[in-house]
């Protein structure tokens, strides 16, 4: 029931945020009144009071013009990556962290992660290297040629005259659009286009329950200007309601344009993607590749210093994967299935133990019988560690190893004793059999250590 209430709260907040974003001049109180009437008409009078409580969490932030950021060398770079085992967990952790300039998203489909960096070329190169070290395939990197829509605002060209404003104050307005005592400065920046307008967020994150990125590819022979693409998309009501970002991609690879959609439901997302598929300009039609977001963080672009060191390299787990595959291949089918059901910590412990024991057996100089007995003990040990996780019984494996080791130790000791005796007598012990404790003294067998001199 808690998850149901959370979902209702999420949708109420998203509906309020969208209403405010689509009409920046609308006051929050007026938006609350409108949604309250909708709730009453829908037979949900209690939602009106709940919405008023939730509205306190919404904060209005400022959207800096991407062209202003680009003057300082901060541009949008995009990355699509697939992760090796262990790397996906790192991506999940990064998707839950807030890191200046970097937005991480886990996505459904052919890719595991989508990363958006507002940074420098050097940072983009370092981030590509980081993703490459932990990825199965070469990450796909592309760059925005131009931002056409940012947080629902059409991106305006900047005036030739630069604004006299510190980046610290610009960032302060980005964090709090209603910054006390800065109303005149904010209005001046809005009029000049350096600040595009407000956006609404909850604890720094966009409040929408359904988010997706769509890569647009244009099919046709006509040349279409970016502004025509933007206007044709915004004419559709479903897209106007959900389109938050629109980027033109440099060199049209792997897409010509990238769209970010924020929706209240999967039904709305379906309507928006269908609208993209039906959009055309003359003989040019649009093809879309949709990347639905599973989780992630959205970082509002701000001025900052380039920080390549904060983008650490990803883990190279190649050797770990090979060891795990070697151990896994030695397990029988039932143990392989049981291994895949273990929690990650126990999987690591099992692989480490079985790999070390197996390597020691392989490296030891053993006869066929001893090697067979030790491998049998290892098989018993692995079964108990993997299948009988709750109450493993290692007595059988330990007893088999003990018996094998004791037998080999006794044989080694007897052989060493025989050789010592023959060496002190001046004889050559090579080819001599070890004395059999059960044979009579003197032993009639030729070559036995218990035989009389000259036998």
ChimeraX attribute file (.defattr): number of C-alpha atoms within 10 A of each C-alpha:
attribute: neighborCount
match mode: 1-to-1
recipient: residues
	/A:1	6
	/A:2	6
	/A:3	8
	/A:4	9
	/A:5	9
	/A:6	11
	/A:7	13
	/A:8	12
	/A:9	16
	/A:10	16
	/A:11	18
	/A:12	23
	/A:13	24
	/A:14	24
	/A:15	18
	/A:16	21
	/A:17	24
	/A:18	22
	/A:19	18
	/A:20	21
	/A:21	21
	/A:22	15
	/A:23	10
	/A:24	14
	/A:25	8
	/A:26	12
	/A:27	10
	/A:28	17
	/A:29	10
	/A:30	11
	/A:31	17
	/A:32	19
	/A:33	13
	/A:34	14
	/A:35	18
	/A:36	21
	/A:37	14
	/A:38	15
	/A:39	17
	/A:40	13
	/A:41	10
	/A:42	10
	/A:43	10
	/A:44	12
	/A:45	14
	/A:46	11
	/A:47	19
	/A:48	19
	/A:49	11
	/A:50	13
	/A:51	18
	/A:52	17
	/A:53	10
	/A:54	15
	/A:55	17
	/A:56	9
	/A:57	12
	/A:58	21
	/A:59	19
	/A:60	22
	/A:61	22
	/A:62	27
	/A:63	26
	/A:64	27
	/A:65	26
	/A:66	26
	/A:67	19
	/A:68	20
	/A:69	20
	/A:70	16
	/A:71	9
	/A:72	13
	/A:73	16
	/A:74	24
	/A:75	24
	/A:76	26
	/A:77	23
	/A:78	20
	/A:79	19
	/A:80	20
	/A:81	25
	/A:82	22
	/A:83	22
	/A:84	19
	/A:85	16
	/A:86	16
	/A:87	20
	/A:88	18
	/A:89	12
	/A:90	14
	/A:91	25
	/A:92	17
	/A:93	12
	/A:94	18
	/A:95	23
	/A:96	16
	/A:97	15
	/A:98	16
	/A:99	15
	/A:100	19
	/A:101	23
	/A:102	25
	/A:103	23
	/A:104	26
	/A:105	26
	/A:106	24
	/A:107	21
	/A:108	16
	/A:109	11
	/A:110	10
	/A:111	15
	/A:112	21
	/A:113	27
	/A:114	24
	/A:115	21
	/A:116	21
	/A:117	22
	/A:118	26
	/A:119	27
	/A:120	20
	/A:121	17
	/A:122	12
	/A:123	20
	/A:124	24
	/A:125	13
	/A:126	17
	/A:127	23
	/A:128	22
	/A:129	18
	/A:130	18
	/A:131	28
	/A:132	21
	/A:133	20
	/A:134	26
	/A:135	22
	/A:136	15
	/A:137	13
	/A:138	15
	/A:139	22
	/A:140	17
	/A:141	18
	/A:142	20
	/A:143	21
	/A:144	20
	/A:145	17
	/A:146	19
	/A:147	22
	/A:148	22
	/A:149	22
	/A:150	21
	/A:151	22
	/A:152	23
	/A:153	22
	/A:154	18
	/A:155	21
	/A:156	17
	/A:157	13
	/A:158	16
	/A:159	10
	/A:160	6
	/A:161	7
	/A:162	10
	/A:163	13
	/A:164	6
	/A:165	10
	/A:166	9
	/A:167	13
	/A:168	12
	/A:169	15
	/A:170	22
	/A:171	20
	/A:172	16
	/A:173	25
	/A:174	24
	/A:175	18
	/A:176	15
	/A:177	23
	/A:178	17
	/A:179	17
	/A:180	8
	/A:181	8
	/A:182	13
	/A:183	13
	/A:184	9
	/A:185	14
	/A:186	20
	/A:187	13
	/A:188	13
	/A:189	19
	/A:190	18
	/A:191	11
	/A:192	16
	/A:193	19
	/A:194	25
	/A:195	26
	/A:196	23
	/A:197	26
	/A:198	24
	/A:199	25
	/A:200	23
	/A:201	20
	/A:202	18
	/A:203	10
	/A:204	17
	/A:205	16
	/A:206	20
	/A:207	24
	/A:208	22
	/A:209	18
	/A:210	21
	/A:211	25
	/A:212	22
	/A:213	21
	/A:214	20
	/A:215	22
	/A:216	24
	/A:217	19
	/A:218	20
	/A:219	12
	/A:220	14
	/A:221	9
	/A:222	11
	/A:223	9
	/A:224	13
	/A:225	8
	/A:226	17
	/A:227	12
	/A:228	11
	/A:229	19
	/A:230	17
	/A:231	11
	/A:232	15
	/A:233	20
	/A:234	15
	/A:235	11
	/A:236	14
	/A:237	13
	/A:238	20
	/A:239	23
	/A:240	16
	/A:241	20
	/A:242	25
	/A:243	24
	/A:244	20
	/A:245	19
	/A:246	29
	/A:247	23
	/A:248	23
	/A:249	23
	/A:250	15
	/A:251	12
	/A:252	16
	/A:253	14
	/A:254	15
	/A:255	19
	/A:256	19
	/A:257	27
	/A:258	23
	/A:259	19
	/A:260	22
	/A:261	25
	/A:262	24
	/A:263	26
	/A:264	21
	/A:265	13
	/A:266	13
	/A:267	10
	/A:268	18
	/A:269	22
	/A:270	13
	/A:271	15
	/A:272	24
	/A:273	20
	/A:274	14
	/A:275	17
	/A:276	21
	/A:277	14
	/A:278	11
	/A:279	18
	/A:280	18
	/A:281	15
	/A:282	10
	/A:283	9
	/A:284	16
	/A:285	16
	/A:286	20
	/A:287	19
	/A:288	19
	/A:289	13
	/A:290	20
	/A:291	21
	/A:292	20
	/A:293	20
	/A:294	16
	/A:295	17
	/A:296	24
	/A:297	20
	/A:298	21
	/A:299	19
	/A:300	23
	/A:301	24
	/A:302	26
	/A:303	23
	/A:304	16
	/A:305	13
	/A:306	15
	/A:307	13
	/A:308	16
	/A:309	9
	/A:310	12
	/A:311	17
	/A:312	12
	/A:313	16
	/A:314	20
	/A:315	17
	/A:316	16
	/A:317	15
	/A:318	14
	/A:319	9
	/A:320	15
	/A:321	14
	/A:322	11
	/A:323	15
	/A:324	18
	/A:325	12
	/A:326	14
	/A:327	19
	/A:328	18
	/A:329	10
	/A:330	13
	/A:331	16
	/A:332	11
	/A:333	11
	/A:334	11
	/A:335	18
	/A:336	16
	/A:337	13
	/A:338	14
	/A:339	22
	/A:340	12
	/A:341	13
	/A:342	15
	/A:343	9
	/A:344	12
	/A:345	8
	/A:346	15
	/A:347	16
	/A:348	13
	/A:349	12
	/A:350	19
	/A:351	19
	/A:352	15
	/A:353	14
	/A:354	22
	/A:355	16
	/A:356	14
	/A:357	13
	/A:358	15
	/A:359	10
	/A:360	11
	/A:361	16
	/A:362	12
	/A:363	8
	/A:364	9
	/A:365	10
	/A:366	13
	/A:367	8
	/A:368	8
	/A:369	9
	/A:370	17
	/A:371	16
	/A:372	13
	/A:373	17
	/A:374	22
	/A:375	17
	/A:376	15
	/A:377	21
	/A:378	20
	/A:379	17
	/A:380	18
	/A:381	20
	/A:382	22
	/A:383	22
	/A:384	19
	/A:385	23
	/A:386	23
	/A:387	18
	/A:388	12
	/A:389	13
	/A:390	9
	/A:391	9
	/A:392	14
	/A:393	15
	/A:394	15
	/A:395	11
	/A:396	13
	/A:397	21
	/A:398	15
	/A:399	12
	/A:400	17
	/A:401	19
	/A:402	14
	/A:403	13
	/A:404	17
	/A:405	15
	/A:406	12
	/A:407	13
	/A:408	13
	/A:409	12
	/A:410	11
	/A:411	13
	/A:412	12
	/A:413	12
	/A:414	16
	/A:415	17
	/A:416	12
	/A:417	15
	/A:418	18
	/A:419	19
	/A:420	12
	/A:421	13
	/A:422	15
	/A:423	12
	/A:424	9
	/A:425	10
	/A:426	8
	/A:427	10
	/A:428	11
	/A:429	18
	/A:430	8
	/A:431	8
	/A:432	15
	/A:433	17
	/A:434	20
	/A:435	17
	/A:436	12
	/A:437	9
	/A:438	7
	/A:439	13
	/A:440	11
	/A:441	10
	/A:442	13
	/A:443	17
	/A:444	13
	/A:445	14
	/A:446	13
	/A:447	17
	/A:448	19
	/A:449	23
	/A:450	21
	/A:451	17
	/A:452	14
	/A:453	7
	/A:454	6
	/A:455	13
